[in-house]
Amino acid sequence: MIELAVVTLRHDQDLVTARQRATQVAELLSFEPQDQTRIATALSEIARNAQRYAGGGRISYSLEIEAQPPALILRVEDDGPGIPHLDAVLAGRHVSTSGLGAGILGARRLMDSVLVETTVGRGTRVTMRRNLLPAAPPMTAERVSSIRNAIADRQPSDLAEEFQRQNHELLRALAELKGRQEELLRLNRELEETNRGVVALYAELDDRADHLRAAAELKSRFHSNMTHEFRTPVLSIMGLCDLLEKRRRTEGLEPDAELRYIRDSAEHLSGLVNDLLDLAKADAGKWAVNDEPLEISQLFGTLRGLLRPLLPGERVTLTFDEPVNLPIVITDGARVSQILRNLISNALKFTDRGEIRVTARVAADDPESIDFAVSDTGTGIDPSDHERIFEEFVQLDDRAERRERGTGLGLPLSRRLAQLLGGSLTVRSQRHAGATFTLRLPVRRT
């Protein structure tokens, strides 16, 4: 700590000297004019308290250059009665008709820190700290010496000069306050304009949201009505195909190839109708979820029996890894089966040769969830298309050229069902490197 100057408080004139020294020191330390006024005002408040309640004291002006950042330290000490209600004063709860405590609170607002040490009957010491500005010149020994010399050479001015200087500071502060008021008014006007824009934007967003809700409702209603209207003629076509095929066999003839094509097309259209109806139910929130205990090994056994006839010969194998130490899952087993059937059917469509493997294991990052994975060695999916395939009616170009084309609804429906069950459906794939679809479901749906 380097002491720059000392002022002893005995008379009211000393208060003027103390303030002048504070301004002078702040100026020599390269503080801005506003900061000089704040430092001088804070010191005046504390010095006035010492003069008024303790009958005098001692003021030291020091530099703490070892600290980071360096700081100006102002210390006011007295041997007065002390402050009996210091905690209440610092908290702003103490009310005094004489104004005791107001100076300390004011100084705390003007300085970087104010430390008050007091003992009732033995005096008070107030230490105020103001950090030097980063742009200030470095505090070398030569500079400290020049500051001391400047302080010693400059004699305190008389009261009239001090009042004039304080009036100039007051005028400068008023001008600064006026500028800030004008800036505040400008900002308020800008804020009002922004608020009007935000209100208009919210109104437009609400209007758009209403339109989107109406469009979603119309879409769901259209899907529902259309699928119901389509289902009857599609079932009729399939029934007529069965009757014609039965008649041909009764007559000892093989069914015509054209008849088989008609039935295959009708079955494809029936699958599209069913998927659209399921999507309509999911969008409308009318899909009931029936939670029940699901044994994963039994689910895999059922899927193995249902899907094995769809294998295209020996070129592709369908493997179900036996689940090991998996808990019973409480969920809608029919919906889980529907999702996995969709995923495996997709894998069969787009895998010419190799393997399709279905696994289930406890999620590595969530012991309360089960990951069902369907992996294939098929054509794979470019990373840029990983989210597109979950959009309705989207069919990728390379897959659209294949002999078997889907409806573009299986994956969107599967993701909706996964979300309905409290889970998720994601894909990990690269072009020409196969794909892995992962269905994550909670062990117990909440």
C-alpha positions in Angstrom: 0.0 0.0 0.0 1.4 3.4 -1.0 0.2 6.4 0.9 -0.3 9.5 -1.3 -1.7 12.1 1.1 -3.3 12.6 4.5 -5.9 15.1 5.7 -6.8 15.5 9.3 -10.4 16.5 10.1 -10.8 19.1 12.8 -12.9 21.9 11.3 -15.5 22.3 8.6 -12.9 23.8 6.3 -11.1 20.4 6.4 -14.1 18.8 4.7 -13.6 21.1 1.8 -9.9 20.2 1.8 -10.7 16.5 1.9 -13.0 16.8 -1.1 -10.5 18.8 -3.1 -7.8 16.3 -2.3 -10.0 13.5 -3.5 -10.8 15.2 -6.8 -7.1 16.1 -7.3 -5.9 12.5 -6.6 -8.6 11.0 -8.9 -7.6 13.4 -11.7 -3.9 12.6 -11.3 -4.9 8.8 -11.5 -6.6 9.5 -14.9 -10.1 8.9 -13.8 -12.9 10.4 -16.0 -14.5 13.6 -14.8 -17.7 11.8 -13.8 -15.7 9.3 -11.8 -13.8 12.1 -10.1 -17.1 13.6 -9.0 -18.3 10.3 -7.7 -15.1 9.6 -5.7 -15.1 13.1 -4.2 -18.8 12.8 -3.3 -18.4 9.4 -1.7 -15.4 10.7 0.4 -17.3 13.9 1.4 -20.3 11.8 2.7 -18.1 9.6 4.9 -15.9 12.5 6.1 -19.0 14.5 7.0 -20.2 11.6 9.1 -16.9 11.5 10.9 -16.9 15.2 11.5 -20.5 15.3 12.7 -20.8 12.2 14.8 -17.2 11.7 16.0 -15.9 15.3 16.1 -13.2 14.7 13.5 -10.9 12.0 12.2 -8.1 11.2 9.7 -8.3 10.6 6.0 -5.7 8.8 4.0 -5.4 8.5 0.2 -3.4 5.4 -0.9 -2.6 3.3 -3.9 -2.8 -0.5 -3.9 -0.7 -1.3 -6.9 -0.1 -5.0 -6.1 -3.8 -5.8 -6.5 -5.4 -6.9 -9.7 -6.6 -4.5 -10.9 -4.7 -1.7 -9.0 -7.0 0.5 -7.0 -7.3 3.9 -5.2 -8.0 3.3 -1.5 -9.6 6.0 0.6 -9.8 5.4 4.4 -11.6 7.5 6.9 -10.9 6.7 10.6 -12.4 8.3 13.8 -12.4 7.7 17.5 -16.1 8.4 18.0 -18.9 6.4 19.5 -19.1 3.9 16.7 -22.2 2.7 14.8 -24.5 0.7 17.1 -26.8 -0.6 14.3 -24.3 -1.3 11.5 -26.1 -4.3 10.0 -29.4 -2.4 9.9 -27.6 0.6 8.3 -25.9 -1.5 5.6 -29.2 -3.2 4.9 -31.0 0.1 4.6 -33.4 -0.7 7.4 -32.2 1.9 10.0 -34.2 5.1 10.0 -32.5 8.1 11.6 -33.8 11.7 11.8 -30.2 12.9 11.7 -29.4 11.1 8.5 -27.1 8.6 10.1 -26.4 5.8 7.5 -27.4 7.7 4.4 -23.8 8.6 3.7 -22.6 5.0 3.9 -25.3 3.8 1.6 -24.6 6.6 -0.9 -20.9 5.8 -0.8 -21.5 2.1 -1.5 -23.4 3.1 -4.7 -20.5 5.3 -5.9 -17.5 3.2 -5.1 -16.5 -0.4 -6.1 -16.5 -1.5 -2.5 -17.0 0.0 0.9 -15.8 -1.8 4.1 -17.1 -0.5 7.5 -15.4 -1.6 10.7 -16.8 -0.2 13.9 -16.7 -0.9 17.6 -19.2 0.8 19.9 -17.4 3.4 22.0 -14.1 2.9 20.2 -14.6 4.5 16.8 -15.2 3.6 13.1 -13.0 2.9 10.1 -14.4 3.1 6.6 -12.3 1.8 3.7 -13.5 2.7 0.2 -12.0 1.1 -3.0 -12.2 2.3 -6.6 -10.4 0.3 -9.3 -8.1 2.2 -11.7 -9.3 2.3 -15.3 -7.7 -0.3 -17.6 -6.6 2.5 -19.9 -4.7 4.4 -17.2 -0.9 4.6 -17.6 1.0 1.9 -15.7 1.7 2.8 -12.0 5.5 3.0 -12.0 7.7 4.3 -9.2 8.3 7.5 -11.2 4.6 8.1 -11.7 3.8 7.6 -8.0 6.5 10.1 -7.2 5.2 12.6 -9.6 1.7 12.2 -8.2 3.0 12.8 -4.7 4.9 15.9 -5.8 1.8 17.3 -7.6 -0.3 16.8 -4.5 2.2 18.5 -2.3 2.6 21.5 -4.7 -1.1 22.1 -5.1 -2.6 24.1 -2.2 -6.2 23.8 -1.3 -8.4 26.6 -2.7 -10.7 28.8 -0.6 -14.4 28.1 -0.1 -15.6 30.4 -2.9 -13.4 28.6 -5.4 -14.6 25.2 -4.1 -18.2 26.2 -4.4 -17.6 27.4 -7.9 -16.0 24.1 -8.8 -18.8 22.1 -7.3 -21.3 24.2 -9.2 -19.5 23.3 -12.4 -19.6 19.7 -11.4 -23.3 20.0 -10.7 -23.9 21.7 -14.1 -22.0 18.9 -15.8 -23.9 16.3 -13.9 -27.2 17.9 -14.9 -26.2 18.1 -18.5 -25.2 14.4 -18.4 -28.6 13.6 -16.7 -30.5 15.5 -19.4 -28.6 13.7 -22.1 -29.5 10.4 -20.5 -33.1 11.4 -20.1 -33.3 12.2 -23.8 -31.6 8.9 -24.6 -34.1 7.1 -22.3 -37.0 8.8 -24.1 -35.7 7.8 -27.4 -35.2 4.2 -26.2 -38.8 4.2 -24.8 -40.1 5.3 -28.2 -38.2 2.6 -29.9 -39.4 0.1 -27.4 -43.0 1.2 -27.9 -42.6 0.7 -31.7 -41.0 -2.7 -31.1 -43.8 -3.7 -28.8 -46.4 -2.7 -31.4 -44.5 -4.8 -33.9 -44.3 -7.7 -31.5 -48.0 -7.5 -30.8 -48.7 -7.4 -34.5 -46.4 -10.4 -35.1 -48.1 -12.4 -32.3 -51.5 -11.6 -33.8 -50.2 -12.8 -37.2 -48.7 -16.0 -35.6 -52.0 -16.7 -33.8 -53.9 -16.3 -37.1 -51.4 -18.6 -38.8 -51.7 -21.1 -36.0 -55.5 -21.1 -36.3 -55.1 -21.7 -40.1 -52.7 -24.5 -39.5 -55.0 -26.1 -36.9 -57.9 -25.8 -39.3 -55.8 -27.3 -42.1 -54.6 -30.1 -39.9 -58.2 -30.9 -39.0 -59.4 -30.8 -42.6 -56.5 -33.0 -43.6 -57.3 -35.5 -40.9 -61.0 -35.4 -41.8 -60.2 -35.8 -45.5 -57.9 -38.8 -44.8 -60.5 -40.4 -42.6 -63.4 -39.9 -45.0 -61.4 -40.8 -48.1 -60.1 -44.0 -46.6 -63.6 -45.1 -45.5 -64.9 -44.4 -49.0 -62.0 -46.3 -50.6 -62.1 -49.3 -48.3 -65.4 -50.8 -49.5 -64.6 -50.9 -53.3 -61.1 -52.2 -52.5 -62.4 -55.0 -50.4 -65.0 -55.7 -53.2 -62.2 -56.0 -55.8 -60.3 -58.4 -53.6 -63.4 -60.4 -53.0 -64.2 -60.6 -56.7 -60.6 -61.7 -57.4 -61.0 -64.5 -54.8 -64.3 -65.6 -56.4 -62.8 -65.6 -59.9 -59.7 -67.5 -58.7 -61.9 -70.1 -56.9 -64.1 -70.5 -60.1 -61.0 -71.1 -62.2 -59.7 -73.7 -59.9 -63.1 -75.4 -59.8 -63.0 -75.6 -63.5 -59.5 -77.2 -63.3 -57.7 -74.1 -64.7 -54.9 -72.0 -63.3 -55.8 -68.4 -62.4 -54.9 -65.9 -65.0 -51.8 -63.8 -64.4 -53.9 -60.7 -65.0 -56.1 -61.8 -62.1 -53.1 -62.0 -59.8 -51.9 -58.5 -60.9 -55.4 -57.1 -60.1 -55.3 -58.7 -56.6 -51.8 -57.5 -55.9 -52.7 -53.9 -56.9 -55.8 -54.1 -54.7 -53.8 -55.3 -51.7 -51.3 -52.5 -52.3 -54.2 -50.0 -52.3 -55.7 -51.6 -49.2 -52.4 -51.1 -47.4 -52.3 -47.4 -48.5 -55.9 -47.0 -47.2 -55.1 -48.6 -43.9 -52.0 -46.4 -43.4 -53.9 -43.3 -44.2 -56.6 -44.2 -41.8 -54.0 -44.9 -39.1 -52.4 -41.5 -39.7 -55.7 -39.8 -39.5 -56.4 -41.4 -36.1 -52.9 -40.4 -34.9 -53.3 -36.8 -36.1 -56.7 -36.5 -34.5 -55.5 -37.9 -31.2 -58.2 -40.6 -31.3 -55.8 -43.5 -31.1 -56.3 -45.4 -27.9 -53.2 -47.0 -26.3 -53.8 -50.2 -24.5 -51.0 -50.8 -22.1 -50.2 -54.4 -21.2 -47.2 -56.6 -20.3 -45.1 -57.3 -23.4 -42.7 -60.3 -23.4 -40.1 -59.4 -26.0 -39.1 -63.0 -26.8 -42.8 -63.8 -27.6 -43.0 -60.8 -29.8 -40.0 -61.8 -31.7 -41.4 -65.3 -32.1 -44.6 -64.0 -33.6 -42.8 -61.7 -36.0 -40.5 -64.4 -37.1 -43.5 -66.6 -38.1 -45.3 -63.8 -39.8 -42.5 -62.4 -41.9 -40.4 -65.4 -42.8 -42.7 -66.2 -45.8 -41.9 -62.8 -47.3 -38.2 -63.6 -47.6 -37.0 -63.5 -51.3 -35.4 -67.0 -51.2 -32.0 -67.7 -49.7 -30.4 -64.5 -50.8 -31.6 -62.7 -47.7 -31.7 -64.1 -44.1 -34.0 -62.7 -41.4 -32.4 -63.2 -37.9 -34.0 -62.4 -34.5 -31.4 -62.2 -31.7 -32.7 -63.9 -28.6 -33.4 -61.3 -25.9 -31.3 -61.8 -22.8 -32.3 -60.5 -19.3 -34.8 -58.0 -20.6 -37.6 -56.7 -18.4 -41.3 -57.0 -19.2 -42.3 -53.9 -21.1 -45.6 -52.2 -20.2 -46.8 -50.8 -23.5 -49.2 -51.4 -26.4 -47.9 -54.6 -27.8 -50.0 -54.4 -31.0 -48.5 -51.0 -31.9 -45.0 -52.2 -31.2 -45.6 -55.1 -33.4 -47.0 -52.8 -36.1 -43.9 -50.6 -36.0 -41.4 -53.5 -36.2 -43.4 -55.1 -39.1 -43.2 -51.9 -41.0 -39.4 -51.6 -40.4 -38.7 -55.2 -41.3 -40.9 -55.0 -44.4 -39.0 -51.9 -45.5 -35.7 -53.7 -45.0 -37.0 -56.7 -47.1 -37.9 -54.4 -49.9 -34.5 -52.7 -50.1 -32.2 -55.6 -49.4 -31.2 -57.7 -52.4 -28.9 -60.0 -50.5 -27.3 -60.3 -47.1 -29.0 -60.2 -43.7 -31.7 -58.4 -41.8 -31.2 -58.6 -38.0 -33.6 -57.6 -35.3 -32.3 -57.0 -31.8 -33.5 -55.7 -28.4 -31.4 -54.5 -25.5 -31.5 -52.1 -22.6 -30.5 -48.6 -23.9 -26.9 -47.8 -23.1 -27.6 -44.2 -21.9 -31.0 -44.9 -20.3 -31.6 -48.1 -18.2 -35.3 -47.3 -18.1 -35.7 -47.7 -21.9 -35.4 -50.6 -24.4 -33.8 -50.1 -27.9 -35.3 -52.3 -30.7 -33.0 -52.2 -33.7 -33.7 -53.4 -37.3 -30.5 -53.6 -39.3 -30.1 -54.5 -43.0 -27.3 -54.8 -45.6 -29.4 -53.0 -48.3 -28.9 -49.9 -50.3 -28.6 -47.5 -47.4 -29.8 -43.9 -47.0 -27.8 -40.7 -47.6 -27.5 -38.7 -44.3 -29.2 -35.7 -46.0 -32.3 -37.9 -46.4 -32.5 -39.2 -42.8 -35.3 -36.8 -41.9 -37.0 -36.7 -45.3 -37.9 -40.4 -45.1 -40.2 -39.7 -42.1 -42.3 -37.2 -44.2 -45.5 -38.4 -45.7 -45.4 -39.7 -49.3 -41.7 -39.2 -49.6 -39.9 -41.8 -51.7 -36.2 -41.5 -52.4 -35.1 -41.6 -56.0 -32.8 -44.6 -55.8 -35.5 -46.5 -54.1 -38.3 -45.3 -56.4 -36.6 -47.2 -59.3 -36.9 -50.5 -57.5 -39.4 -53.1 -58.5 -41.3 -52.8 -55.3 -42.4 -49.4 -54.3 -44.0 -48.4 -51.0 -46.6 -45.9 -50.2 -44.3 -43.5 -48.4 -46.5 -43.7 -45.3 -45.0 -46.6 -43.4 -42.1 -44.7 -41.8 -44.1 -41.5 -40.9 -46.8 -43.7 -39.3 -44.2 -45.7 -37.4 -42.6 -42.5 -36.0 -46.1 -41.2 -35.0 -46.8 -44.5 -33.2 -43.4 -44.5 -31.5 -44.1 -41.0 -30.1 -47.6 -42.1 -29.1 -46.0 -44.8 -27.0 -43.7 -42.3 -25.4 -40.6 -43.3 -27.4 -38.7 -42.3 -30.6 -37.7 -43.7 -33.9 -34.3 -42.8 -35.5 -32.1 -44.1 -38.3 -28.4 -44.5 -38.8 -27.2 -45.2 -42.3 -24.9 -44.4 -45.2 -25.3 -44.9 -48.9 -24.6 -48.5 -50.0 -23.8 -49.4 -46.4 -27.2 -50.6 -45.1 -29.4 -49.0 -42.5 -30.3 -49.4 -38.8 -33.6 -48.2 -37.5 -33.8 -47.9 -33.7 -37.1 -47.8 -31.9 -36.6 -46.6 -28.3 -39.5 -47.3 -25.9 -39.7 -46.7 -22.1 -40.0 -49.9 -20.0 -43.1 -48.4 -18.5 -45.0 -45.8 -20.4 -45.9 -42.7 -18.4 
